[in-house]
Amino acid sequence: MTSMTTTSTTPVPGRRDDGPIGAYVTALGHALRGPRAARRDVTAELADGLHDAADAYVEAGMPEREAQVRAVRECGPVADVAAEYAPELAAVQGRRTAAVCALSMPATVLAWGLTWRAELPSTPAPHRQWRLGVLSDLTDWAGIAGGAAGCVLAALLVVSARRVVPVRLVLALLVILCGGAVLVSTACSVVMNVANAELIEWMLAGSSAAVALSLATGVISAWQLASLCRSANLAFRRG
């Protein structure tokens, strides 16, 4: 299997995509699982290789369609080719998810810590007291742990792409560890917001930074969960 880093997407004059090679590449595109851009790179690279092989047969005197059929046949069944590319594509998705968690989770913890310190002391506190307790610390530690796990697993995914460590095993660890951290952090945040509903409303009313950060946190959490779901689909799917 060739490397994805040498992909060429430049159309070659005279090549048609509606023949046996086009049908084969289209079927492979549907069979592959992974990030869209990575799948597009794989199919473009493979199409180039198949056309090169078919061109060589044409130059040797074989009719074009027969040359394409032979090139496709020599490449192998779509299912087998898709299976060969599966670890590479899974590793790409895993690295993206690990990067999202490694960067966003500690950054969110830091941003909220700075916001709390900057906003609360400068505003008179209402009669009620904040009820944070251990949940605040647990939220922070979950974010830090999730970020650290993302860093470690991103490095492991680089190694696993070389078939040293099974990619799906690393993806499963990524989903369990980082996904668990995201869920713990989100659950604790929801409980704290409910327990301090009146004070949260008071804080948001007087702090544009807190409002902006709340919206950003929601978007980041959705991004994290979406990326983790994509990785989970590759880690735990059958076959």
N, C-alpha and C positions, 0 to 999 in steps of 0.2 A: 504494500500500500504506500503510495507516495505521500509526501508531506504536504500539509495544507498551506504552508507558507509560500509556496511557489505558484500559487494560483494565478492563472491568466484569464481575464474576462473579456479580452479584446476580440471582437468578431473577426473571423478569418474569411476573406473574400471567397465566394464560391461555395461555402459550406451551408448546407441546409439543415434545419432543425426538425423537419417533419418526416424524416426517414427512420429506419430502425434505431439509429443512435439517439435521435431525439426522443423516441418513445421510451427507450431504455433509461435515458437520463431522467425523464419525467417520472417514470415509475420509481426510480431510486430516490428522487426528491421526496416523493410521498412516503417512502419507507423509512427514511432517516428521521431520527429524533434528536432535537437539540436546538440551539439558537439559530434563528433564521439566517443571519449573515454567514454563520459557519457552514450551514447546510448549502447555502448558495455557492460558497467557495468550493465546497467538495464537488458539487455537481458540475460547476464550471471547469474545474481542473480535470475531472474524469472525462467530460465531453471533449476537451482538448486532446487528451490522450487517445481516446477512441477515434477521433477524426484523424489524428496523426497516423494511427495504425491502419485505418481504412485507406488513407491517401497512399501509404506505402504499397498496399495491395493493388490499388488502381494503377499506380506507376508500373507494377509488375504485369499489368495486362488484365486484371480482374474487373468485371463490371462494377460500377459504383455501389449499387444496392447490395450485391453479393459481398462486396468488400466490407460494407457496414455490418451486414449480418455476421460475417466471420469475426470481425473485431468485437462485436457484442458477445458472441458465443465464447470467445476466448477470455473475455473479462469475467464471466461466470454469472450464476443466478443473482438476481437483484437482492434476494434475502441474504445471501452469503456476503455480498459486497457491503450491504448495510450493516451487517454484524461486524465486519472488519472495522468500519468507521465508528461504530457505536462508542467504544471507550474514548476515542479522541474527542468526539462531540460532547460526551458526558463530562469529560474533564474541562472543556471550555465553559460549559454551563456552571459547573461546580466552582471554577475559579471566579466567575462573575458573582455568584452568590456569596462566596467567601469574601470577596473584595467589598461587596455591599455591606456585609455585617462588620467586617474589620474596620471599615472607615466610619460608617454611620452610627454604630451603637456607642462607642466611646465619645464620639463627637456630640451626640445628643445628651449624654450624661454631663459632659463638660458645659455645654450650652445652658442646660437647665440649672446647673450649679451656679454659674455666673449670673444668670437671670435672678435666681432667688436671692443671691447676695446683694445684687445691685438694686432690686426693686423693694424688697420687704423692709429694710431698715429705714428707708426714706419716707415711708408712708405710715401714718398712725394706724396701729392695729385695732381692729374692732374688738368688741367686748369678748367675743369667743376666741379661744386659742386654737391654733392649728393642731390637728390630730394626724401626725405622721408616723411616729413610732418606728418600728423595725421595717415597715413597708418601704419607707424612703431609702433606707440603707440597702434593702434587698433589691430595689429597682436599680440603684447605682451599681451594685455588685453584679447584677445580671447583665447590665450593659457592658461592663468592663470584661466580664467572663466571655460574653458572646463575641466581643471584638477580638479578644485574645485567641479564642477558638478559631475564628475566621482567619487570623494570620497564620496559625499553625497548619490548618487544613488547606489553606491556599498553597503553602509550600509542599504539603503532601500530594496535592493534586498535580503539581508540576512533576513530581517523581512518578506518580501513578500513570501519567500520560506516556511514560516510557515503559509501562507494563511491569514496573518493579513492585508496585502495590496495586491490588485490584481497585479500579476506579469506583465501582459501585459501593465497595466497602467504605471508602473515604467519603463518598457522597452521602451514604447513610449516616455516618458520624456527623457530617456537617449539618444535615437536616435535624438530627436529634439534639445535638449540642446547641447550635445557633438558634434552631427553632424553639427549643426549650427556653433559652434565654429571652427570646423575643416574647414568648407567651407569658413568662414570669413577669417581665418588665411591664408588659401591657396590662396584665391582670392587677398588679400592684398599683399601677397608675390609676386604673379605673376605680379601684376600691378607695384610694386616697381622694380622688375627685368627688366621689359620692359622699364620703365621710366629711369632706370639707366644702360641700357644695356652695354654701353662702359665702365662705371666704374666697373660694376660687372665683366666684362671680365678682366679688369686690376687687380682687386682684386684677382680673382681666379688664374691668371697667377703668382702672387707673393706669394700666401698663400696656402700651402698644407693642412693646417688645415681647411681653408674655403672650399676647394674642398671636403675633406673627410666629413665635416659636411653637405655640400650640398647633397652629395650622401646619407648619413645617413638620412637626413630629408625626401628625396624622398621615401626611403624605409619605414620609420616610417609612413609617410602620407598614403601610400598604405595599410599598416597594419591596421591603424586606420579605413580607409574607408571600408576595407574588413570586419573587425569585426563589424562595425556599420551596414553594409548591412545584415550580418547574424542576428543581433539582430532585425533589421527592419523587416526581413522576419518572425520572430516569433511574433513580436509585432502587425503587421498589416495584417497578413494572415487571411483569412476567416476560421471560424470554431474553 
